[in-house]
Amino acid sequence: MSRVARALALLVVGAVLALLGAGAAQAAGYRYWSFWEGSADGWSYATQGPSLVRPEDGSVAGFRFAVSADSQDASKPRSAPDFAKVCAGTPAKDGSKRVAVVIDPGTAADAPDGETPPPPRTACARVAKDASSAEALAAVAKPLRYDASAMLCAISGYPATGCGEQVSGTGGGTDGGASNGGTDGGSEAPTTTASDASSTGGHGDDGGPSAGILVGIGAVLLLGIAAVAQARRRRG
């Protein structure tokens, strides 16, 4: 094998390894509770944490536990946001408001090792007029668990341990929709640890390599091919 051919082979091997490495790195996700706001149009990923949202009477707040890379990859609650159904038995009352709370602990694939997710459930929270979504959740789903950075870690005791930890691959995003559950921050997914819960993960929707990586690998391959072609012309 000529020197140029060997160089081209090394370039191809390097490009493939870079592609595989990029795919593996971007497959990482985070296991956490995401926060959603419901409407007639369906679920919308909340732009604020639940302690900052002051829902009106008749609102729907959703919480979903899953493994996700970022907000674009996050899994929605699997039941529709139906205030009339959830709060049918809770009439309006002066001095308070009603918030339908939808709690979806996710699937076994997203559960921490040794734990089984409880079934999804709904509840109608009657809270003070100025109550937040976090307070509505607390009214119907204790005990709640938070970490030192005020990230929501557990609802009704699930999961028993862990909080926004990184896992090797994303299990969420398969059914239409981890955490914006921080009570005093925004609604992006965690990036490295639970204490960094206000940053985005920065991965694409499908967990694959980014366009920039693919373009770079393509450029390397083209340069190698051009080098071989030039060497052959010189020998000719």
C-alpha positions in Angstrom: 0.0 0.0 0.0 1.4 3.4 -1.0 2.0 6.2 1.6 -0.9 8.2 0.2 -3.3 5.2 0.4 -2.3 4.6 4.0 -2.9 8.2 4.9 -6.3 8.1 3.3 -7.1 4.9 5.2 -6.2 6.5 8.5 -8.3 9.5 7.6 -11.3 7.3 6.9 -10.8 5.4 10.2 -10.5 8.6 12.1 -13.7 10.0 10.6 -15.7 6.9 11.4 -14.4 6.9 15.0 -15.2 10.6 15.4 -18.8 9.9 14.1 -19.3 7.0 16.5 -17.9 9.0 19.4 -20.1 12.0 18.6 -23.2 9.7 18.5 -22.3 8.1 21.8 -21.7 11.4 23.5 -24.9 12.9 22.3 -26.9 9.9 23.3 -26.5 10.8 27.0 -29.6 12.0 28.7 -30.9 13.0 32.2 -33.6 11.4 34.4 -35.9 14.0 35.9 -39.4 15.5 36.3 -40.4 17.9 33.5 -43.0 20.6 34.0 -45.8 21.2 31.4 -48.7 23.6 31.0 -51.9 22.3 29.5 -54.4 24.0 27.2 -57.0 23.1 24.6 -54.2 22.7 22.1 -52.4 20.1 24.3 -49.2 20.3 26.4 -46.6 23.0 26.2 -43.1 22.7 27.8 -43.1 25.4 30.6 -40.8 28.4 30.2 -40.6 28.9 33.9 -40.2 26.6 37.0 -43.4 25.6 38.8 -42.8 28.0 41.7 -42.8 30.9 39.4 -46.0 30.1 37.5 -49.2 31.5 39.0 -51.9 29.6 37.2 -55.4 30.9 36.8 -58.5 29.0 38.0 -59.2 26.4 35.4 -55.5 25.7 34.5 -53.8 22.4 34.0 -50.3 21.6 35.3 -48.5 18.5 34.1 -45.4 16.7 35.4 -43.7 13.9 33.6 -40.8 11.7 34.8 -38.5 10.5 31.9 -35.0 10.4 30.5 -34.5 13.3 28.1 -31.6 15.2 26.6 -33.3 18.6 26.5 -36.6 20.3 26.2 -37.0 19.3 22.5 -36.5 15.7 23.5 -38.7 15.8 26.6 -41.6 13.4 27.0 -45.1 14.9 27.6 -47.6 13.6 30.1 -49.4 10.8 28.3 -53.0 11.9 29.3 -54.7 14.9 27.8 -54.9 18.2 29.8 -58.6 18.0 30.6 -59.5 20.4 33.4 -63.3 19.7 33.2 -62.7 16.0 33.7 -60.1 16.3 36.5 -62.0 18.9 38.5 -65.5 17.8 37.7 -66.2 17.1 41.4 -64.5 20.2 42.7 -66.8 23.3 42.4 -65.5 26.8 42.3 -65.2 28.6 45.7 -64.7 32.2 46.6 -61.1 33.1 47.7 -59.6 30.0 46.0 -58.8 28.6 42.6 -58.7 25.1 41.1 -55.8 23.7 39.2 -55.9 20.3 37.6 -52.7 18.4 38.2 -51.6 15.6 35.9 -48.8 13.4 37.3 -47.1 10.9 34.9 -44.3 8.9 36.5 -43.2 7.5 33.2 -42.3 4.0 32.0 -40.2 1.2 33.4 -37.6 2.0 30.8 -37.1 5.5 32.4 -37.2 4.3 36.1 -34.0 4.2 38.2 -32.6 0.7 38.9 -34.7 -1.2 41.4 -37.7 1.1 41.2 -41.1 0.7 39.6 -43.0 3.8 38.5 -46.4 4.2 40.0 -49.4 4.5 37.7 -50.2 8.0 36.2 -52.8 9.9 38.1 -54.7 13.2 38.2 -56.0 15.4 41.0 -57.8 18.7 41.4 -55.9 21.1 43.7 -57.9 23.8 45.5 -55.4 26.4 46.5 -55.2 30.1 47.3 -55.7 32.7 44.5 -52.0 33.6 44.5 -50.7 30.0 44.7 -48.0 28.7 42.3 -48.1 25.5 40.3 -45.6 24.1 42.8 -48.0 24.8 45.7 -50.8 23.2 43.7 -48.6 20.1 43.3 -47.8 20.0 46.9 -51.5 20.2 47.8 -52.2 16.9 46.1 -48.9 14.9 45.7 -46.9 15.0 49.0 -44.2 14.1 49.8 -42.2 16.2 47.4 -38.4 16.1 47.4 -36.1 18.8 46.3 -32.3 19.1 46.0 -30.1 21.9 47.4 -30.6 23.9 44.2 -34.4 23.6 44.5 -34.7 21.2 41.7 -37.8 19.0 41.9 -36.5 15.4 42.5 -39.5 13.4 43.6 -43.3 13.5 43.5 -45.2 11.4 46.0 -41.9 9.9 47.0 -41.0 8.8 43.5 -38.2 8.2 42.7 -36.8 7.3 46.2 -33.3 8.4 45.2 -31.5 10.4 42.6 -32.1 13.8 41.1 -31.4 14.8 37.5 -28.7 12.3 37.2 -27.0 11.5 33.8 -27.7 8.2 32.1 -26.0 6.5 29.2 -28.9 6.9 26.7 -32.1 8.7 26.3 -35.3 6.8 27.0 -37.6 9.7 26.6 -39.0 11.4 23.6 -40.6 8.2 22.2 -44.3 9.2 22.9 -44.5 12.8 21.9 -42.8 14.5 24.2 -36.8 15.9 31.9 -36.3 18.8 34.3 -37.8 22.1 34.2 -38.8 21.0 37.6 -36.5 23.4 39.3 -38.7 25.5 41.5 -36.9 28.8 41.1 -35.3 28.4 37.7 -36.3 28.1 34.0 -37.7 25.1 32.3 -34.6 23.7 30.6 -33.3 20.2 31.2 -30.2 19.6 33.4 -26.8 19.5 31.6 -24.2 17.9 33.9 -25.6 17.5 37.4 -28.8 18.3 39.3 -27.3 21.5 40.5 -26.9 22.7 37.0 -30.6 22.3 36.2 -31.0 25.7 34.5 -28.9 25.0 31.4 -30.0 23.2 28.2 -28.5 19.9 27.1 -27.8 21.2 23.6 -28.5 17.9 21.8 -30.5 17.5 18.7 -34.0 16.0 18.6 -32.9 12.5 17.7 -29.7 12.2 19.8 -27.6 11.8 16.7 -24.5 13.7 15.7 -24.9 17.4 14.8 -24.7 18.8 11.3 -21.4 20.5 12.1 -19.8 17.2 13.0 -21.0 15.6 9.8 -19.8 18.5 7.7 -16.4 18.3 9.3 -16.1 14.6 8.7 -17.1 15.0 5.1 -14.5 17.7 4.6 -11.8 15.4 5.9 -12.8 12.7 3.6 -12.9 15.0 0.6 -9.4 16.3 1.4 -8.1 12.7 1.5 -9.7 11.8 -1.8 -8.2 14.9 -3.4 -4.8 14.0 -2.1 -5.0 10.5 -3.7 -6.1 12.0 -7.0 -3.3 14.5 -7.0 -0.7 11.8 -6.3 -2.0 9.6 -9.1 -1.7 12.5 -11.5 1.9 13.1 -10.5 2.8 9.5 -11.1 1.0 9.6 -14.5 
